[in-house]
Amino acid sequence: MEITILHGEDLVSSRARFEEIISKVKEKGWEVRPLGDKSQGESLFSTDILFTSEDISKINFKKLPRIDSLLIWNDGEIAKTKLPAGAKSEKFDLPKKLFALLESIGSKNSFALSHEEPKELVFAMIGRQIRDMYWVKIDEKTLIYPDWRISKLKSQANRFTTEKLRDLITLLSKLDLDAKTGVTTLPVALDLVLAGAIE
C-alpha cells in the first residue's frame, strides 16, 4: 500500500497540494473516496482508487483495509516518530516571520509582524495558534504535534487563562464571519484579535 502524508505548519500550501494530487489522479481516471467509505470494494468502472483522510488520529494503520493508495492531509506538523513505516511524507513549513508572529501573540510586537504576510494566511494561523494554546491547556495528550511544538505551546499558553483563550476563540469566530460578510475587513479583524490578546 502506498501512503502519502501532507503535513506541516503551512496549511494553505499543504491543502493546495492535497487538492492538486486529487485533481491529477481524477484526470488519470482514478476514483477518489474518503477512507471509511462503505463501498471500499473494487469499482465496476475503475481499477484505480485513491482513498483520502483528513484526520490521521482516527486511522489505525495496523487494521487498514486492503487498499492500494491512501492520501492523508493533516492539520499541522506530525512528529517523525508518529509517521507510519514506509509512508511518503511531504512537509510544508511556514516563513520564519510568521512563526515569530505566532509566538508573539499577546505582545505589542505582534502588530508590526502581522502586516508582513498575506492577511488570509495570518488570520487562519492566528486562529489555529490560539485554538492550540487552548487545546494544550485542557487536553495536551490528544495533540499529535512533535514534543518541541507542544512544549512551546504550553509555554505560550501559560501567559493566558483558559477563559481568556476561550474568549479569543469566540472573538475569532465572530470576526471571521464579519470579514466574510463585509461587516469588517481582515486587517481590522487582525488588529482586533491581537489587541484582544494583550492583557
ROSE-4610 file (N, C-alpha, C; in Angstrom, 1 decimal, always signed):
// ROSE-4610
residu = [M/M/M/E/E/E/I/I/I/T/T/T/I/I/I/L/L/L/H/H/H/G/G/G/E/E/E/D/D/D/L/L/L/V/V/V/S/S/S/S/S/S/R/R/R/A/A/A/R/R/R/F/F/F/E/E/E/E/E/E/I/I/I/I/I/I/S/S/S/K/K/K/V/V/V/K/K/K/E/E/E/K/K/K/G/G/G/W/W/W/E/E/E/V/V/V/R/R/R/P/P/P/L/L/L/G/G/G/D/D/D/K/K/K/S/S/S/Q/Q/Q/G/G/G/E/E/E/S/S/S/L/L/L/F/F/F/S/S/S/T/T/T/D/D/D/I/I/I/L/L/L/F/F/F/T/T/T/S/S/S/E/E/E/D/D/D/I/I/I/S/S/S/K/K/K/I/I/I/N/N/N/F/F/F/K/K/K/K/K/K/L/L/L/P/P/P/R/R/R/I/I/I/D/D/D/S/S/S/L/L/L/L/L/L/I/I/I/W/W/W/N/N/N/D/D/D/G/G/G/E/E/E/I/I/I/A/A/A/K/K/K/T/T/T/K/K/K/L/L/L/P/P/P/A/A/A/G/G/G/A/A/A/K/K/K/S/S/S/E/E/E/K/K/K/F/F/F/D/D/D/L/L/L/P/P/P/K/K/K/K/K/K/L/L/L/F/F/F/A/A/A/L/L/L/L/L/L/E/E/E/S/S/S/I/I/I/G/G/G/S/S/S/K/K/K/N/N/N/S/S/S/F/F/F/A/A/A/L/L/L/S/S/S/H/H/H/E/E/E/E/E/E/P/P/P/K/K/K/E/E/E/L/L/L/V/V/V/F/F/F/A/A/A/M/M/M/I/I/I/G/G/G/R/R/R/Q/Q/Q/I/I/I/R/R/R/D/D/D/M/M/M/Y/Y/Y/W/W/W/V/V/V/K/K/K/I/I/I/D/D/D/E/E/E/K/K/K/T/T/T/L/L/L/I/I/I/Y/Y/Y/P/P/P/D/D/D/W/W/W/R/R/R/I/I/I/S/S/S/K/K/K/L/L/L/K/K/K/S/S/S/Q/Q/Q/A/A/A/N/N/N/R/R/R/F/F/F/T/T/T/T/T/T/E/E/E/K/K/K/L/L/L/R/R/R/D/D/D/L/L/L/I/I/I/T/T/T/L/L/L/L/L/L/S/S/S/K/K/K/L/L/L/D/D/D/L/L/L/D/D/D/A/A/A/K/K/K/T/T/T/G/G/G/V/V/V/T/T/T/T/T/T/L/L/L/P/P/P/V/V/V/A/A/A/L/L/L/D/D/D/L/L/L/V/V/V/L/L/L/A/A/A/G/G/G/A/A/A/I/I/I/E/E/E]
num = [1/1/1/2/2/2/3/3/3/4/4/4/5/5/5/6/6/6/7/7/7/8/8/8/9/9/9/10/10/10/11/11/11/12/12/12/13/13/13/14/14/14/15/15/15/16/16/16/17/17/17/18/18/18/19/19/19/20/20/20/21/21/21/22/22/22/23/23/23/24/24/24/25/25/25/26/26/26/27/27/27/28/28/28/29/29/29/30/30/30/31/31/31/32/32/32/33/33/33/34/34/34/35/35/35/36/36/36/37/37/37/38/38/38/39/39/39/40/40/40/41/41/41/42/42/42/43/43/43/44/44/44/45/45/45/46/46/46/47/47/47/48/48/48/49/49/49/50/50/50/51/51/51/52/52/52/53/53/53/54/54/54/55/55/55/56/56/56/57/57/57/58/58/58/59/59/59/60/60/60/61/61/61/62/62/62/63/63/63/64/64/64/65/65/65/66/66/66/67/67/67/68/68/68/69/69/69/70/70/70/71/71/71/72/72/72/73/73/73/74/74/74/75/75/75/76/76/76/77/77/77/78/78/78/79/79/79/80/80/80/81/81/81/82/82/82/83/83/83/84/84/84/85/85/85/86/86/86/87/87/87/88/88/88/89/89/89/90/90/90/91/91/91/92/92/92/93/93/93/94/94/94/95/95/95/96/96/96/97/97/97/98/98/98/99/99/99/100/100/100/101/101/101/102/102/102/103/103/103/104/104/104/105/105/105/106/106/106/107/107/107/108/108/108/109/109/109/110/110/110/111/111/111/112/112/112/113/113/113/114/114/114/115/115/115/116/116/116/117/117/117/118/118/118/119/119/119/120/120/120/121/121/121/122/122/122/123/123/123/124/124/124/125/125/125/126/126/126/127/127/127/128/128/128/129/129/129/130/130/130/131/131/131/132/132/132/133/133/133/134/134/134/135/135/135/136/136/136/137/137/137/138/138/138/139/139/139/140/140/140/141/141/141/142/142/142/143/143/143/144/144/144/145/145/145/146/146/146/147/147/147/148/148/148/149/149/149/150/150/150/151/151/151/152/152/152/153/153/153/154/154/154/155/155/155/156/156/156/157/157/157/158/158/158/159/159/159/160/160/160/161/161/161/162/162/162/163/163/163/164/164/164/165/165/165/166/166/166/167/167/167/168/168/168/169/169/169/170/170/170/171/171/171/172/172/172/173/173/173/174/174/174/175/175/175/176/176/176/177/177/177/178/178/178/179/179/179/180/180/180/181/181/181/182/182/182/183/183/183/184/184/184/185/185/185/186/186/186/187/187/187/188/188/188/189/189/189/190/190/190/191/191/191/192/192/192/193/193/193/194/194/194/195/195/195/196/196/196/197/197/197/198/198/198/199/199/199]
x = [+0.8/+0.0/+0.9/+0.5/+1.3/+0.5/+1.2/+0.6/+1.4/+0.7/+1.3/+0.7/+1.5/+1.0/+1.5/+0.6/+0.9/+0.7/+1.7/+1.6/+2.5/+2.5/+3.3/+2.5/+3.2/+2.6/+1.9/+2.4/+1.8/+0.6/-0.5/-1.8/-2.3/-2.1/-2.5/-1.8/-0.5/+0.3/+0.0/-0.1/-0.4/-1.7/-2.7/-4.1/-4.1/-3.4/-3.4/-2.7/-1.7/-1.1/-2.0/-2.8/-3.8/-4.8/-5.3/-6.3/-5.7/-4.4/-3.7/-3.5/-3.2/-3.0/-4.3/-5.4/-6.7/-7.1/-6.9/-7.2/-6.5/-5.2/-4.3/-4.7/-5.1/-5.5/-6.8/-7.7/-9.0/-8.8/-7.9/-7.6/-7.1/-6.5/-6.0/-7.0/-8.3/-9.3/-9.5/-8.8/-8.9/-10.2/-10.7/-11.7/-11.1/-11.8/-11.3/-12.4/-12.1/-13.1/-12.5/-13.3/-12.9/-12.6/-11.5/-11.2/-12.4/-12.9/-14.0/-15.3/-15.2/-16.4/-16.8/-18.0/-18.5/-18.4/-18.2/-18.0/-16.6/-15.8/-14.3/-13.9/-14.9/-14.5/-14.1/-13.9/-13.5/-14.6/-14.3/-15.3/-15.5/-16.7/-17.1/-16.5/-16.2/-15.8/-14.3/-13.6/-12.2/-11.5/-10.2/-9.4/-8.5/-8.4/-7.5/-8.4/-8.1/-8.9/-7.9/-8.1/-7.3/-8.2/-7.8/-8.6/-7.9/-8.8/-8.3/-8.7/-7.9/-8.3/-7.8/-8.6/-8.2/-8.1/-8.0/-7.8/-7.0/-5.7/-4.8/-5.0/-5.5/-5.6/-6.7/-7.5/-8.6/-8.2/-7.0/-6.6/-5.8/-6.2/-5.4/-4.7/-3.4/-2.6/-2.4/-2.6/-2.4/-3.7/-4.8/-6.0/-6.6/-5.8/-6.3/-6.9/-7.9/-8.5/-7.5/-7.7/-6.8/-7.1/-6.2/-6.3/-4.9/-4.9/-3.6/-3.0/-3.8/-3.3/-4.1/-3.4/-4.0/-3.3/-4.1/-3.6/-4.1/-3.2/-3.7/-3.2/-4.2/-3.9/-4.0/-3.0/-3.0/-2.9/-3.7/-3.8/-2.6/-1.4/-0.3/+0.8/+1.9/+3.1/+2.9/+3.4/+3.4/+4.8/+5.1/+6.4/+6.8/+8.1/+8.6/+8.3/+8.3/+8.1/+6.7/+5.8/+4.3/+3.9/+4.9/+4.6/+4.6/+3.6/+3.7/+4.9/+5.4/+6.6/+6.3/+7.2/+7.1/+6.2/+5.7/+4.8/+5.7/+5.2/+5.9/+5.4/+6.3/+5.9/+6.3/+5.3/+5.6/+5.3/+6.3/+6.2/+6.2/+5.3/+5.2/+5.4/+6.6/+6.9/+6.5/+6.3/+5.9/+7.1/+7.0/+8.1/+8.4/+9.7/+10.2/+9.5/+9.1/+8.5/+7.1/+6.4/+5.1/+5.2/+6.2/+6.5/+6.7/+7.5/+7.7/+6.4/+5.5/+4.2/+3.4/+3.3/+2.5/+3.0/+4.4/+4.9/+4.8/+4.5/+4.4/+3.0/+2.0/+0.6/+0.5/-0.1/-0.2/+0.8/+1.7/+2.6/+2.3/+2.8/+2.6/+3.4/+4.5/+5.3/+4.5/+3.4/+2.6/+2.0/+1.7/+1.0/+1.9/+3.2/+4.1/+4.3/+4.4/+4.6/+3.4/+2.2/+1.0/+0.8/+1.5/+1.2/+2.3/+3.1/+4.2/+3.8/+2.7/+2.3/+0.9/+0.5/-0.9/-1.9/-2.9/-3.8/-4.6/-5.1/-5.9/-5.1/-3.8/-2.9/-2.7/-2.4/-2.1/-3.3/-4.5/-5.7/-6.0/-5.8/-6.0/-5.0/-3.8/-2.7/-2.9/-3.3/-3.5/-4.7/-5.7/-6.8/-6.4/-5.6/-5.1/-4.2/-3.3/-2.4/-3.2/-4.2/-5.0/-5.8/-6.3/-7.0/-6.1/-4.8/-3.9/-3.4/-3.3/-3.0/-4.1/-5.3/-6.4/-6.4/-6.2/-6.2/-5.1/-3.9/-2.8/-3.1/-3.9/-4.2/-5.3/-6.2/-7.2/-7.0/-6.2/-6.0/-4.8/-3.6/-2.4/-2.1/-2.6/-2.2/-2.9/-3.9/-4.6/-4.0/-3.0/-2.3/-1.3/-1.2/-0.3/+0.9/+1.2/+2.4/+3.7/+4.8/+6.1/+6.3/+7.1/+7.2/+7.7/+8.6/+9.1/+8.0/+7.1/+6.0/+5.0/+4.7/+3.8/+4.4/+5.7/+6.4/+6.3/+6.5/+6.4/+5.0/+4.0/+2.6/+2.3/+2.7/+2.5/+3.1/+4.3/+4.9/+4.2/+3.7/+2.9/+1.6/+0.9/-0.4/-0.5/+0.7/+0.7/+0.6/+0.7/+0.6/-0.9/-1.8/-3.2/-4.0/-5.2/-6.1/-6.9/-7.4/-8.3/-9.5/-10.0/-11.2/-10.8/-9.6/-9.1/-9.0/-8.4/-8.3/-9.6/-10.6/-11.9/-12.6/-12.4/-13.0/-12.4/-11.1/-10.4/-10.9/-11.2/-11.7/-13.1/-13.9/-15.2/-15.1/-14.2/-13.9/-13.5/-12.6/-12.1/-13.2/-14.1/-15.3/-16.1/-16.4/-17.2/-16.6/-15.3/-14.6/-14.4/-14.3/-14.2/-15.5/-16.6/-17.9/-18.1/-17.7/-17.8/-17.0/-15.8/-14.9/-15.5/-16.1/-16.6/-17.9/-18.6/-19.9/-19.8/-18.5/-18.3/-18.6/-18.8/-19.0/-17.7/-16.6/-15.3/-14.3/-13.1/-12.0/-11.0/-10.3/-9.3/-8.2/-7.7/-6.7/-7.2/-8.5/-9.1/-9.4/-9.9/-10.1/-8.8/-7.7/-6.5/-6.0/-6.2/-5.8/-6.7/-8.0/-8.9/-8.5/-8.2/-7.8/-6.5/-5.5/-4.2/-4.3/-5.2/-5.4/-6.1/-7.1/-7.8/-6.9/-5.8/-4.9/-3.9/-3.8/-2.9/-3.7/-3.1/-3.7/-3.5]
y = [-1.2/+0.0/+1.2/+2.2/+3.5/+4.5/+5.1/+6.1/+7.4/+8.5/+9.8/+10.7/+11.4/+12.2/+13.7/+14.6/+16.0/+16.7/+17.3/+17.9/+19.1/+19.8/+21.0/+22.2/+23.2/+24.4/+25.3/+25.2/+26.0/+25.3/+25.5/+24.8/+25.2/+26.4/+26.8/+26.0/+25.9/+25.2/+23.7/+23.1/+21.7/+21.3/+22.2/+22.0/+22.1/+23.1/+23.2/+22.0/+21.4/+20.2/+19.0/+18.9/+17.9/+17.9/+19.1/+19.3/+19.0/+19.4/+19.2/+17.7/+16.9/+15.5/+14.8/+15.2/+14.7/+15.0/+16.3/+16.7/+15.9/+15.7/+14.9/+13.5/+12.8/+11.4/+11.3/+12.3/+12.2/+12.4/+13.2/+13.4/+12.1/+11.3/+10.0/+8.9/+9.3/+8.3/+7.5/+8.0/+7.3/+7.8/+6.9/+7.3/+7.8/+8.8/+9.3/+9.1/+8.4/+8.1/+8.4/+8.8/+9.0/+7.7/+7.6/+6.4/+6.1/+4.9/+4.5/+4.4/+4.8/+4.6/+3.2/+2.9/+1.5/+0.8/+1.5/+0.8/+0.7/+0.2/+0.1/-1.1/-1.8/-2.9/-2.4/-3.3/-2.9/-2.1/-1.1/-0.4/-1.2/-1.1/-1.7/-0.9/+0.4/+1.3/+1.7/+1.4/+1.9/+0.9/+0.6/-0.3/+0.5/+1.8/+2.7/+3.5/+3.4/+4.2/+4.8/+6.1/+6.8/+7.1/+6.6/+6.9/+8.1/+8.9/+10.1/+10.2/+10.9/+11.1/+12.5/+13.2/+14.5/+14.4/+13.2/+13.1/+11.8/+12.0/+10.9/+10.2/+11.0/+10.4/+9.3/+9.3/+8.2/+7.0/+7.0/+5.9/+4.8/+3.6/+2.5/+1.8/+2.2/+1.7/+0.2/-0.4/-1.9/-2.6/-1.9/-2.5/-1.9/-1.3/-0.7/-1.8/-1.5/-2.4/-2.6/-3.5/-3.8/-2.7/-1.7/-0.7/-0.4/+0.2/+0.5/+1.8/+2.9/+4.2/+5.0/+5.7/+6.5/+7.8/+8.9/+10.3/+10.9/+11.4/+12.0/+13.4/+14.3/+15.7/+15.9/+16.5/+16.7/+18.2/+18.6/+20.0/+20.2/+20.5/+20.8/+19.7/+19.9/+19.0/+17.7/+16.6/+15.3/+14.9/+14.5/+14.1/+12.8/+12.8/+11.6/+10.3/+10.3/+9.0/+8.5/+9.5/+9.1/+8.8/+8.9/+8.6/+7.1/+6.5/+5.1/+4.7/+3.5/+3.0/+2.9/+3.4/+3.3/+4.4/+5.3/+6.4/+7.4/+8.0/+9.1/+10.4/+11.3/+12.5/+13.7/+14.7/+16.0/+17.0/+17.7/+18.7/+20.1/+21.0/+22.3/+23.3/+24.0/+24.9/+26.3/+27.1/+28.5/+29.4/+30.6/+31.6/+31.9/+32.2/+32.4/+33.6/+34.6/+35.8/+35.5/+34.5/+34.1/+33.4/+32.5/+31.8/+32.9/+33.9/+35.0/+35.6/+35.9/+36.5/+35.6/+34.3/+33.4/+33.3/+33.3/+33.3/+34.6/+35.7/+37.0/+37.3/+36.5/+36.8/+37.1/+38.2/+38.7/+39.8/+40.1/+41.2/+42.3/+43.5/+44.6/+44.4/+43.6/+43.3/+42.6/+41.9/+41.2/+42.1/+43.3/+44.2/+44.5/+44.8/+45.1/+43.8/+42.7/+41.4/+41.0/+41.3/+40.9/+41.4/+42.5/+43.2/+42.8/+41.8/+41.4/+40.2/+39.5/+38.3/+38.5/+37.6/+37.7/+37.6/+38.5/+38.6/+37.3/+36.6/+35.4/+34.4/+34.2/+33.2/+33.6/+34.8/+35.3/+35.1/+35.4/+35.3/+33.8/+32.9/+31.5/+30.9/+31.3/+30.8/+31.3/+32.6/+33.1/+32.3/+32.1/+31.3/+29.9/+29.2/+27.9/+27.9/+28.9/+29.1/+29.2/+30.1/+30.3/+29.0/+28.4/+27.1/+26.1/+26.0/+25.0/+25.4/+26.7/+27.0/+26.6/+26.8/+26.4/+24.9/+24.2/+22.7/+22.1/+22.7/+22.2/+22.4/+23.4/+23.7/+22.7/+22.2/+21.4/+19.9/+19.5/+18.1/+17.9/+18.2/+18.1/+16.7/+15.7/+14.3/+14.0/+14.7/+14.4/+15.2/+16.0/+16.7/+15.8/+15.8/+14.9/+15.6/+16.8/+17.6/+17.0/+17.4/+17.0/+17.5/+16.9/+17.3/+18.8/+19.2/+20.6/+21.6/+21.2/+22.1/+22.2/+21.1/+21.0/+21.8/+21.7/+22.4/+23.9/+24.4/+25.8/+26.3/+25.5/+25.9/+26.0/+25.1/+25.1/+26.4/+26.7/+27.9/+29.2/+29.3/+30.4/+30.5/+29.3/+29.2/+29.6/+29.5/+29.8/+31.3/+32.1/+33.6/+34.0/+33.0/+33.3/+32.3/+32.8/+31.9/+31.1/+30.0/+29.2/+30.0/+30.8/+31.7/+32.7/+33.3/+34.3/+33.7/+32.5/+31.8/+31.4/+31.0/+30.7/+32.0/+33.1/+34.4/+34.8/+34.5/+34.9/+34.0/+32.7/+31.8/+32.3/+32.8/+33.3/+34.6/+35.4/+36.7/+36.4/+35.4/+35.0/+34.5/+33.7/+33.2/+34.3/+35.3/+36.4/+37.3/+37.6/+38.4/+37.7/+36.4/+35.6/+35.8/+35.7/+35.8/+37.3/+38.2/+39.7/+40.0/+39.4/+39.7/+39.1/+37.9/+37.2/+37.8/+38.5/+39.1/+40.6/+41.1/+42.5/+43.5/+43.0/+43.9/+44.6/+43.9/+44.4/+43.9/+44.3/+43.9/+43.0/+42.2/+41.3/+42.1/+43.1/+43.9/+44.4/+44.9/+45.4/+44.2/+43.1/+41.9/+41.4/+41.4/+41.0/+41.9/+43.2/+44.1/+43.9/+43.7/+43.5/+42.2/+41.2/+39.9/+40.1/+40.7/+40.9/+41.8/+42.9/+43.8/+43.0/+42.2/+41.4/+40.4/+40.0/+39.0/+39.7/+41.0/+41.7/+42.0/+41.5/+41.7/+43.1]
z = [+0.0/+0.0/+0.0/-0.8/-0.9/+0.0/+1.0/+1.8/+1.6/+1.4/+1.3/+2.3/+3.1/+4.2/+3.9/+3.9/+3.7/+5.0/+5.5/+6.9/+7.0/+8.1/+8.3/+8.8/+9.1/+9.6/+8.6/+7.3/+6.2/+5.7/+6.3/+6.0/+4.6/+4.2/+2.9/+1.8/+1.9/+0.9/+0.9/+2.1/+2.2/+1.7/+1.9/+1.5/-0.1/-0.6/-2.1/-2.7/-2.1/-2.6/-2.5/-1.5/-1.3/-2.5/-2.8/-3.8/-5.2/-5.4/-6.6/-6.9/-5.9/-6.1/-6.5/-5.8/-6.1/-7.5/-7.9/-9.3/-10.3/-10.1/-11.0/-11.2/-10.1/-10.2/-10.9/-10.6/-11.3/-12.8/-13.2/-14.6/-15.3/-14.5/-15.0/-15.0/-14.5/-14.5/-13.2/-12.1/-10.8/-10.1/-9.3/-8.3/-7.1/-6.4/-5.1/-4.1/-3.0/-2.0/-0.6/+0.3/+1.7/+2.3/+3.1/+3.9/+4.8/+4.8/+5.7/+4.8/+3.6/+2.6/+2.6/+2.9/+3.0/+1.6/+0.5/-0.8/-1.1/-0.2/-0.4/-1.3/-1.8/-2.7/-4.0/-5.0/-6.3/-7.0/-7.8/-8.6/-9.9/-10.4/-11.7/-12.8/-12.6/-13.7/-13.6/-12.5/-12.4/-11.5/-11.9/-11.1/-10.2/-10.4/-9.5/-8.6/-7.3/-6.3/-5.4/-5.2/-4.2/-3.0/-1.8/-0.6/+0.1/+0.7/+1.4/+2.8/+3.6/+5.0/+5.4/+6.3/+6.8/+8.3/+8.9/+10.3/+10.6/+10.7/+10.9/+12.2/+13.2/+14.5/+14.6/+13.6/+13.6/+12.8/+12.3/+11.4/+12.2/+12.2/+12.8/+11.7/+11.5/+10.4/+10.4/+11.6/+11.6/+11.2/+11.1/+10.7/+9.5/+8.6/+7.4/+6.4/+5.8/+4.8/+3.6/+2.8/+1.6/+0.5/+0.5/-0.5/-1.0/-2.2/-2.9/-2.5/-2.5/-2.3/-1.3/-0.4/+0.7/+0.7/+0.6/+0.7/+2.0/+2.9/+4.1/+4.2/+4.5/+4.8/+6.3/+6.9/+8.4/+8.7/+9.7/+10.2/+11.1/+10.5/+11.3/+11.1/+11.8/+11.7/+12.4/+11.9/+12.6/+12.9/+14.1/+14.5/+13.7/+13.4/+12.6/+13.2/+14.5/+15.3/+15.1/+14.8/+14.7/+13.2/+12.3/+10.9/+10.7/+10.0/+9.8/+8.9/+9.2/+8.4/+6.9/+6.2/+4.7/+4.1/+4.9/+4.3/+3.7/+2.6/+1.9/+2.6/+3.0/+3.8/+3.0/+2.9/+2.4/+3.4/+3.9/+5.0/+4.4/+4.9/+4.4/+5.6/+5.5/+6.6/+6.4/+7.4/+7.3/+7.3/+6.7/+6.7/+8.2/+8.5/+9.8/+10.5/+9.6/+10.2/+10.7/+10.1/+10.5/+11.9/+12.0/+13.2/+14.4/+14.1/+15.1/+15.5/+14.5/+14.8/+15.7/+15.4/+16.2/+17.6/+17.8/+19.1/+19.9/+19.2/+19.8/+20.2/+19.9/+20.3/+21.8/+22.1/+23.5/+23.8/+22.8/+23.0/+21.9/+22.1/+21.2/+19.9/+20.0/+18.8/+17.7/+18.1/+17.1/+16.0/+16.4/+15.4/+14.2/+14.4/+13.3/+12.4/+13.0/+12.3/+11.5/+12.0/+11.4/+10.0/+9.6/+8.3/+7.3/+7.6/+6.7/+5.9/+6.1/+5.4/+4.8/+3.9/+3.4/+4.5/+4.5/+5.6/+5.9/+4.8/+5.0/+5.7/+5.3/+6.0/+7.4/+7.7/+9.0/+9.9/+9.5/+10.3/+10.6/+9.6/+9.8/+10.8/+10.7/+11.5/+13.0/+13.1/+14.5/+15.1/+14.3/+14.8/+15.3/+14.5/+14.9/+16.1/+16.2/+17.3/+18.6/+18.6/+19.8/+20.1/+19.1/+19.4/+20.0/+19.5/+20.0/+21.4/+21.7/+23.1/+24.1/+23.6/+24.5/+24.6/+23.5/+23.5/+24.4/+24.3/+25.2/+26.6/+27.0/+28.4/+28.9/+28.0/+28.5/+28.3/+27.2/+26.9/+26.0/+26.5/+25.7/+25.1/+25.8/+25.4/+24.0/+23.6/+22.4/+21.2/+21.5/+20.4/+19.8/+18.4/+17.8/+17.2/+17.8/+17.4/+17.9/+17.4/+18.0/+19.4/+20.2/+21.6/+21.7/+20.8/+20.9/+20.7/+19.8/+19.5/+20.7/+21.3/+22.4/+23.6/+23.8/+24.8/+24.6/+23.4/+23.1/+23.3/+22.9/+23.0/+24.5/+25.3/+26.8/+27.4/+27.0/+27.5/+27.1/+25.9/+25.4/+26.1/+26.2/+26.7/+28.2/+28.9/+30.3/+30.5/+29.5/+29.6/+29.7/+29.4/+29.3/+30.2/+30.6/+31.4/+30.3/+30.8/+29.9/+29.4/+30.3/+29.9/+28.9/+29.0/+28.0/+26.7/+26.6/+25.3/+24.7/+25.6/+25.1/+24.5/+25.2/+24.7/+23.4/+23.2/+22.0/+20.8/+21.1/+20.1/+19.6/+20.6/+20.3/+19.4/+19.8/+19.1/+17.6/+17.5/+16.2/+15.3/+15.8/+15.1/+14.6/+15.5/+15.1/+14.0/+14.2/+13.2/+11.9/+11.9/+10.7/+9.9/+10.6/+9.9/+9.4/+10.3/+9.9/+8.7/+8.6/+7.4/+6.1/+6.3/+5.1/+4.6/+5.5/+5.1/+4.9/+5.0/+4.6/+5.8/+7.0/+8.1/+8.5/+8.3/+8.6/+7.6/+7.7/+6.7/+7.5/+6.8/+7.5/+8.3/+7.7/+8.5/+9.8/+9.8/+11.0/+12.0/+11.4/+12.3/+12.9/+12.2/+12.7/+13.9/+13.7/+14.8/+16.0/+15.8/+16.9/+17.7/+17.0/+17.7/+18.5/+17.8/+18.5/+19.7/+19.6/+20.7/+21.8/+21.5/+22.5/+23.2/+22.6/+23.2/+24.2/+24.2/+25.1/+26.4/+27.5/+28.8/+29.3]
